[in-house]
Amino acid sequence: MQQTQQIPQNLRKMGSQIWLFAGIPVWFILFVLLYEPSGVTPWLDMPPRGLLHFNLSIVASILLVTLAGTRTAFHFLQKGPFNATWTNYILWCIGEFFLCAVMSSIYLTLRSDGSYLPELIKCIRFLFSVLIYPYIIISLMLAMKRDDLQAQQGDEGRLIKFYDSSHKLKLSIVSDAVLYIAAEENYVRIYYLENENVRNYLLRASMKSLESVVQSKGLKRCQRSYFINPAHIKALRKEPSGVILAELDVNGVSAIPVSHTYFEEISAAL
């Protein structure tokens, strides 16, 4: 049930991918122009001399296009088969870095009429010395935004307050942390994230009594006995038997059944 290896939800959003694929080429240009790191400037200002700015712009454009493609793929794949753990995320970053090096070295080899392999080795060495900083800084900044959200859990507008059948307040949870709610006879069990661990709370209440409250906070009824948070749905899949299941983006959590009555509404919320 541990969620500690999963990257923060904020780092999966398309807005975060734009920050990465736009920020890294900008960093590359500014870093080379302002600091003129040893070896990088002569590498780009290859014969014929005087084309440093031109080559720098072309390589930065190659980085932008390559990263735009890989980051868009990452955004959509992590909603499907890609398991977005920190380990897989780091491997993805390494893979896209080498792809950037391959694409850049092709251009620079054609430009210099030299051999491809030596140019590839130089690309890997010099790009790593420059790009390691924005990869770490931007990724950590985006990941830390999740901590900011957790620190604001006291915001009344984002809290779901759960009352039991005696109208006593039993539990308050920020809406983003709720995974799903399941009916259990005269009770409901609320599954939610706390410090990146999956917790549950058994509340004496009916699904009907919770409906207006949880739906106002973004949860959707997906079946007679379930409410689900669409923000945590990784994918909807249809079994050969015709049963539709919602897979969540949390390891160890069982898929939630989705009835045909609510399928369109759940699909539209993704």
DAFEN-V246326 format. One record per pair of residues at least 12 apart in sequence whose ideal C-beta (glycine too) atoms are under 8 Angstrom apart, sorted by sequence separation. I is the first residue (numbers start at 1). J is the second residue. D is the distance in Angstrom with one decimal. If there is no record, write none. Layout:
BEGIN
I:J:D ; I:J:D
END
This chain:
BEGIN
32:44:7.0 ; 44:56:5.5 ; 160:172:7.1 ; 178:190:6.8 ; 179:191:4.5 ; 189:201:7.1 ; 215:227:7.7 ; 218:230:7.0 ; 235:247:4.9 ; 245:257:6.1 ; 246:258:5.2 ; 159:172:5.1 ; 160:173:5.4 ; 178:191:7.5 ; 179:192:5.9 ; 189:202:5.3 ; 190:203:6.2 ; 214:227:5.3 ; 218:231:7.0 ; 233:246:5.0 ; 234:247:4.8 ; 244:257:7.1 ; 245:258:6.7 ; 105:119:4.6 ; 159:173:6.9 ; 160:174:7.7 ; 178:192:4.8 ; 179:193:6.7 ; 188:202:7.7 ; 189:203:7.5 ; 207:221:8.0 ; 233:247:7.1 ; 234:248:6.1 ; 243:257:6.4 ; 244:258:4.3 ; 44:59:6.9 ; 105:120:4.2 ; 108:123:6.9 ; 159:174:5.9 ; 160:175:5.3 ; 177:192:4.8 ; 187:202:5.3 ; 188:203:5.3 ; 233:248:6.4 ; 234:249:4.3 ; 244:259:7.5 ; 158:174:5.1 ; 159:175:7.2 ; 177:193:4.6 ; 187:203:6.3 ; 211:227:7.7 ; 232:248:5.0 ; 233:249:7.4 ; 244:260:7.0 ; 105:122:7.6 ; 158:175:5.6 ; 173:190:7.3 ; 177:194:6.9 ; 187:204:5.4 ; 188:205:5.5 ; 207:224:7.9 ; 210:227:7.1 ; 232:249:5.4 ; 74:92:6.0 ; 102:120:6.7 ; 105:123:4.1 ; 158:176:7.2 ; 160:178:6.4 ; 184:202:7.2 ; 186:204:6.4 ; 187:205:7.2 ; 188:206:7.3 ; 207:225:7.0 ; 228:246:6.0 ; 232:250:6.6 ; 237:255:7.6 ; 101:120:6.5 ; 104:123:5.0 ; 155:174:7.8 ; 171:190:6.7 ; 173:192:5.2 ; 179:198:7.1 ; 188:207:6.2 ; 244:263:5.8 ; 186:206:7.5 ; 207:227:7.3 ; 246:266:6.9 ; 102:123:7.8 ; 153:174:4.4 ; 70:92:7.6 ; 101:123:4.3 ; 152:174:7.9 ; 188:210:6.4 ; 236:258:6.5 ; 33:56:7.4 ; 101:124:4.7 ; 104:127:6.8 ; 183:206:7.8 ; 32:56:5.8 ; 150:174:7.5 ; 153:177:7.9 ; 183:207:5.0 ; 222:246:6.3 ; 70:95:7.8 ; 71:96:7.8 ; 149:174:7.6 ; 70:96:4.1 ; 98:124:7.2 ; 101:127:5.4 ; 181:207:7.6 ; 29:56:6.1 ; 100:127:6.4 ; 149:176:6.6 ; 236:263:7.6 ; 28:56:7.9 ; 29:57:7.5 ; 162:190:6.6 ; 228:256:5.4 ; 67:96:6.5 ; 70:99:6.6 ; 181:210:6.8 ; 66:96:7.1 ; 97:127:7.1 ; 171:201:5.3 ; 226:256:5.6 ; 228:258:7.8 ; 236:266:6.9 ; 28:59:7.4 ; 29:60:5.1 ; 97:128:7.1 ; 100:131:7.7 ; 170:201:7.5 ; 226:257:6.8 ; 236:267:6.6 ; 28:60:5.4 ; 171:203:6.7 ; 66:99:5.8 ; 67:100:6.9 ; 170:203:5.7 ; 181:214:6.6 ; 223:256:7.5 ; 233:266:7.3 ; 26:60:7.8 ; 66:100:5.0 ; 97:131:6.5 ; 222:256:6.2 ; 223:257:5.0 ; 236:270:7.5 ; 25:60:4.3 ; 28:63:6.1 ; 222:257:7.3 ; 223:258:6.2 ; 224:259:7.0 ; 25:61:7.4 ; 178:214:7.6 ; 222:258:4.5 ; 223:259:4.6 ; 230:266:6.5 ; 63:100:5.4 ; 66:103:5.3 ; 222:259:7.0 ; 233:270:5.9 ; 25:63:4.4 ; 62:100:7.1 ; 97:135:7.5 ; 166:204:7.9 ; 181:219:7.1 ; 228:266:7.2 ; 24:63:6.2 ; 25:64:4.5 ; 162:201:7.6 ; 164:203:5.8 ; 165:204:5.1 ; 178:217:7.8 ; 180:219:7.9 ; 223:262:6.8 ; 230:269:3.9 ; 164:204:4.7 ; 165:205:5.5 ; 222:262:5.1 ; 230:270:5.8 ; 62:103:5.1 ; 63:104:7.2 ; 162:203:5.5 ; 164:205:5.5 ; 165:206:7.4 ; 178:219:6.5 ; 183:224:7.7 ; 221:262:5.9 ; 22:64:7.1 ; 25:67:7.3 ; 62:104:5.2 ; 93:135:5.8 ; 163:205:7.0 ; 175:217:4.0 ; 180:222:8.0 ; 183:225:4.1 ; 220:262:7.0 ; 21:64:6.5 ; 24:67:6.0 ; 162:205:7.2 ; 175:218:5.8 ; 182:225:6.1 ; 183:226:7.3 ; 165:209:7.3 ; 175:219:7.5 ; 182:226:5.6 ; 222:266:5.4 ; 59:104:5.1 ; 62:107:6.2 ; 181:226:6.8 ; 220:265:6.2 ; 21:67:3.6 ; 93:139:7.6 ; 163:209:7.9 ; 180:226:6.0 ; 181:227:4.3 ; 220:266:5.8 ; 20:67:6.7 ; 21:68:4.7 ; 180:227:6.3 ; 181:228:7.9 ; 59:107:6.9 ; 162:210:7.2 ; 180:228:4.5 ; 21:70:7.7 ; 58:107:6.0 ; 59:108:7.4 ; 179:228:7.7 ; 180:229:6.4 ; 220:269:5.8 ; 21:71:4.5 ; 179:229:5.9 ; 20:71:5.7 ; 162:213:7.8 ; 178:229:5.2 ; 161:213:7.3 ; 180:232:7.8 ; 198:250:6.2 ; 18:71:7.6 ; 55:108:7.3 ; 160:213:6.4 ; 176:229:7.9 ; 179:232:5.3 ; 17:71:3.8 ; 160:214:6.2 ; 175:229:7.5 ; 198:252:6.8 ; 17:72:6.7 ; 176:231:6.6 ; 198:253:6.2 ; 55:111:6.9 ; 17:74:6.5 ; 160:217:5.0 ; 193:250:7.2 ; 14:72:7.8 ; 17:75:5.1 ; 158:217:7.8 ; 14:75:5.0 ; 13:75:7.6 ; 46:108:7.2 ; 191:253:7.2 ; 12:75:7.0 ; 46:111:6.7 ; 47:112:7.0 ; 12:78:5.5 ; 46:112:4.9 ; 12:79:8.0 ; 63:131:8.0 ; 180:248:7.4 ; 179:248:6.0 ; 179:250:6.4 ; 12:84:6.0 ; 179:253:6.4 ; 180:256:5.5 ; 7:84:5.2 ; 6:84:6.2 ; 7:85:7.0 ; 11:89:7.6 ; 6:85:5.8 ; 7:86:5.7 ; 43:122:5.8 ; 5:85:4.3 ; 6:86:7.5 ; 5:86:5.5 ; 5:87:6.7 ; 7:89:5.1 ; 43:126:5.5 ; 39:125:7.9 ; 40:126:4.8 ; 39:126:6.3 ; 37:126:7.9 ; 40:129:7.1 ; 40:130:6.5 ; 37:129:6.5 ; 37:130:6.6 ; 32:130:6.9 ; 31:130:5.4 ; 28:130:5.8 ; 31:133:7.6 ; 27:130:7.6 ; 28:131:6.6 ; 27:131:7.5 ; 27:133:7.0 ; 28:134:7.7 ; 24:131:6.1 ; 27:134:4.1 ; 24:134:4.8 ; 23:134:5.9 ; 24:135:7.0 ; 24:138:7.2 ; 23:138:5.2 ; 20:138:5.6 ; 19:138:6.0 ; 20:139:7.2 ; 20:142:7.7 ; 19:142:6.4 ; 16:142:4.6 ; 11:139:6.9 ; 11:142:5.0 ; 10:142:5.9 ; 11:143:5.1 ; 10:143:7.0 ; 8:142:7.8 ; 8:143:4.9 ; 10:145:4.7 ; 11:146:7.7 ; 7:143:6.8 ; 10:146:4.9 ; 8:145:7.4 ; 9:146:6.4 ; 8:146:3.7 ; 10:149:7.4 ; 80:234:7.1 ; 79:234:5.6 ; 80:235:5.3 ; 78:234:7.9 ; 79:235:6.4 ; 84:249:7.3 ; 9:176:7.5 ; 83:251:7.6 ; 79:249:7.9 ; 78:249:8.0 ; 3:193:6.4 ; 6:196:7.3 ; 4:196:5.4 ; 3:196:4.5 ; 4:197:7.7 ; 2:196:7.8 ; 3:197:6.3 ; 2:197:6.5 ; 3:198:6.4 ; 1:197:6.8 ; 1:198:4.5 ; 9:231:7.4 ; 12:249:8.0 ; 9:249:7.6 ; 6:249:7.3 ; 6:250:7.0 ; 6:251:6.8 ; 5:251:7.5 ; 3:250:5.4 ; 3:251:6.4 ; 2:251:7.0 ; 1:251:7.7 ; 2:252:7.1 ; 1:252:4.4 ; 1:253:7.4
END
